[in-house]
């Protein structure tokens, strides 16, 4: 049965391919981007986000089956923080009333492997506090230095993954029957990365930061296909996840143990049992 999707960033890269795959299988797609789509909207500011959501809802007739938020930037500029975080969170929240009218509503967005890399904690916290003025002021300071400017992107992606994890189990999403999840790509070959990957030196730099032992750099198809599944009716119970589709980069960088962070808390609660097991 055909469904109605709203896809941001639908004019290029992962968003464009995702929208095309949906159309090819017979779904209705309302694309949102700066141009060449059904809804021309600027997600770098609140007015643009709300106007785009309103127009997308109108074109959908008031009911949307799924929203896939792909719009994002990777440049070391203030606008990256605005689009990558608020351009997703505010837009998705504005679309939520249209989603809850659907029989099987779904929402997914794009995070990144960069969410696991070094960040600027003050920027992450300002984003998660939904304090856009403070967040953009901090990003403006980071932008002044080429080294700290790169932290804007990773900070925005860590914040968006944390937002998904925080918000997905709550009343707005899980409580309304809407699975909310994210995909964390590794290095994807798109127009945004083409220049960096065009030289051996650039590729080596990228591979040092994002090692991908399984098949190397990926095309946008792997991410688009995962987004389609996360927003399908078959996905009934994935909630608050960032699924790293990254050729093994997460496993290489974080290793086999992402659980020991909680050992101290477990020991405090079940001290005697843990002591017996270890003794």
C-alpha positions in Angstrom: 0.0 0.0 0.0 1.4 3.4 -1.0 2.3 5.8 1.8 3.1 9.5 2.0 6.7 10.5 3.0 8.3 13.9 3.7 12.0 13.9 3.0 14.2 16.8 3.9 17.4 17.3 1.9 15.7 15.7 -1.0 17.5 17.7 -3.7 20.9 15.9 -3.3 22.9 13.1 -1.8 21.3 10.6 0.5 18.0 12.5 0.6 17.7 12.6 -3.1 18.3 8.9 -3.5 16.0 8.0 -0.6 13.2 10.1 -2.2 13.8 8.4 -5.6 13.7 4.9 -4.1 10.4 5.8 -2.4 8.9 7.1 -5.7 10.1 4.1 -7.6 8.2 1.8 -5.4 5.0 3.9 -5.7 5.0 6.0 -2.6 4.2 9.8 -2.6 7.2 11.9 -1.7 7.1 15.6 -0.6 10.7 16.8 -0.8 12.0 19.7 1.3 15.1 21.5 0.3 16.3 25.0 -0.8 15.2 24.4 -4.4 14.2 21.8 -7.0 11.7 20.1 -4.7 8.0 20.2 -3.7 8.7 22.5 -0.7 11.4 25.1 -1.0 12.4 25.9 2.6 15.4 27.1 4.6 15.9 24.9 7.6 18.7 27.1 9.0 16.2 29.3 10.9 13.0 28.7 12.9 10.7 30.6 10.6 11.9 28.6 7.6 11.5 25.3 9.5 8.0 26.0 10.6 6.9 27.3 7.2 8.3 24.2 5.5 6.5 21.9 7.9 3.3 23.7 7.4 3.5 23.6 3.6 4.5 19.9 3.6 1.6 19.1 5.8 -0.8 21.0 3.5 0.5 19.2 0.4 0.0 15.9 2.2 -3.6 16.7 3.0 -2.9 16.8 6.8 -1.6 13.2 7.2 2.0 12.0 6.7 3.0 8.4 7.1 6.7 9.1 7.7 9.3 11.8 7.9 12.9 11.2 6.9 15.2 14.1 7.8 18.3 14.0 5.6 19.1 17.7 5.3 22.5 18.5 6.7 25.8 20.2 6.3 29.4 19.3 7.0 31.2 22.7 6.7 32.9 24.2 9.8 30.4 27.1 9.9 27.7 28.2 12.3 25.0 27.2 9.9 26.0 23.6 10.3 24.8 23.6 13.9 21.6 25.3 13.0 20.7 22.9 10.1 22.0 19.6 11.6 20.3 20.0 14.9 17.4 22.5 15.0 16.7 21.9 11.3 15.9 18.3 12.3 14.4 18.6 15.8 12.1 21.6 15.2 11.0 20.3 11.8 10.2 16.8 13.1 8.3 18.3 16.1 6.4 20.5 13.7 5.5 17.5 11.6 4.4 15.3 14.5 0.7 16.4 14.4 0.5 15.2 10.8 2.3 11.9 11.7 -0.1 10.9 14.5 -3.0 11.0 12.0 -1.4 8.1 10.1 -2.1 4.4 10.8 1.6 3.5 11.1 3.6 6.7 11.6 7.4 6.6 11.5 10.3 9.1 11.8 14.0 8.7 11.0 16.9 11.0 10.6 20.6 11.0 9.7 23.3 11.3 12.4 26.9 10.3 11.7 29.9 8.2 12.8 31.2 11.7 13.8 28.8 11.5 16.8 31.4 9.2 18.3 34.4 11.6 17.6 35.7 14.5 19.7 33.1 17.3 20.3 32.8 20.7 22.0 30.8 19.8 25.1 29.4 23.4 25.6 28.0 23.3 22.1 26.5 19.9 22.6 24.8 21.0 25.8 23.5 24.2 24.3 22.0 22.2 21.5 20.4 19.7 23.8 19.0 22.6 25.9 17.3 23.9 22.7 19.0 27.2 23.3 19.6 28.1 19.6 21.0 31.6 20.4 23.6 30.2 22.8 24.5 27.3 20.5 25.0 29.5 17.5 27.2 31.9 19.6 29.4 29.0 20.7 29.6 27.7 17.1 30.6 31.2 16.0 33.5 31.1 18.4 34.6 27.6 17.2 34.4 28.8 13.6 37.2 31.3 14.2 39.8 28.6 14.4 40.1 25.9 11.7 40.9 23.2 14.2 38.0 23.9 16.5 35.7 24.7 13.6 35.6 21.0 12.7 34.0 20.3 16.1 30.8 22.0 15.0 29.8 19.1 12.8 30.7 16.3 15.3 29.0 18.2 18.1 25.8 18.6 16.1 25.7 14.9 15.3 26.3 13.8 18.8 23.6 16.1 20.0 21.1 14.8 17.4 21.8 11.2 18.4 21.4 12.1 22.1 18.2 14.0 21.2 16.8 10.9 19.5 17.7 8.7 22.4 16.2 11.1 24.9 13.0 11.9 23.0 12.1 8.6 21.3 10.8 6.8 24.4 8.7 9.8 25.6 5.0 10.7 25.1 5.5 12.7 21.9 7.0 9.8 20.0 6.7 6.3 21.6 3.6 7.4 23.4 2.0 8.4 20.1 3.1 5.1 18.5 5.8 6.7 16.4 9.2 4.9 16.2 11.9 7.6 16.1 15.4 6.5 15.2 18.6 7.6 13.4 21.2 6.2 11.0 24.9 6.9 11.6 26.7 6.6 8.3 30.4 6.1 7.9 32.1 7.8 4.9 29.5 8.1 2.2 30.5 9.0 -1.4 28.3 12.0 -2.3 28.9 15.4 -3.8 29.6 16.7 -0.2 32.6 14.3 0.2 33.7 14.0 -3.5 36.4 16.6 -3.3 38.0 15.3 -0.1 38.1 11.7 -1.4 39.4 12.7 -4.8 43.1 12.5 -3.8 45.0 9.7 -2.1 46.0 12.1 0.7 42.4 13.1 1.3 41.2 9.5 1.3 44.0 8.5 3.7 43.0 11.3 6.1 39.4 10.2 6.1 40.3 6.5 6.5 42.4 7.3 9.6 39.4 8.9 11.2 36.7 6.6 10.0 38.2 3.1 9.3 35.8 1.0 7.2 37.1 -2.6 6.9 33.9 -3.9 5.4 33.8 -2.9 1.7 35.4 0.6 2.3 33.6 3.8 1.5 29.9 3.4 0.9 27.5 4.8 -1.6 24.3 6.4 -0.4 22.3 3.3 -1.3 23.2 1.6 2.0 21.9 4.5 4.0 18.8 5.0 1.9 17.8 1.3 2.3 18.2 1.5 6.0 16.1 4.6 6.3 13.4 2.9 4.2 13.3 0.0 6.6 13.3 2.2 9.7 10.3 4.1 8.4 8.5 0.9 7.1 5.5 -0.6 8.8 7.7 -3.6 9.6 9.7 -1.6 12.0 7.5 -1.8 15.1 10.0 -1.7 18.0 13.2 0.0 17.2 13.1 3.1 19.4 15.7 5.8 20.1 18.5 4.0 18.2 21.4 5.4 16.2 22.2 2.5 13.9 25.8 2.8 12.7 25.9 1.7 9.0 29.6 2.4 8.7 31.6 -0.6 7.3 32.7 -1.5 10.8 34.1 1.9 11.9 32.2 1.9 15.2 33.4 -1.6 16.1 37.0 -0.7 15.2 37.1 2.6 17.1 35.1 1.6 20.2 36.1 -2.0 20.4 34.2 -5.0 21.7 33.0 -3.4 25.0 30.6 -0.5 25.1 29.0 -1.8 28.3 31.6 -1.5 31.0 30.7 2.2 31.6 27.9 0.9 33.9 29.9 -1.6 35.9 30.3 0.8 38.8 26.5 1.3 39.0 25.8 -2.4 38.8 28.4 -3.1 41.5 26.7 -0.5 43.7 23.3 -2.1 43.3 24.3 -5.8 43.3 27.6 -5.6 45.2 27.5 -8.9 47.0 26.5 -10.8 43.8 29.3 -9.2 41.8 31.8 -10.0 44.5 30.8 -13.6 44.6 31.0 -13.8 40.8 34.5 -12.3 40.8 35.7 -14.1 43.9 
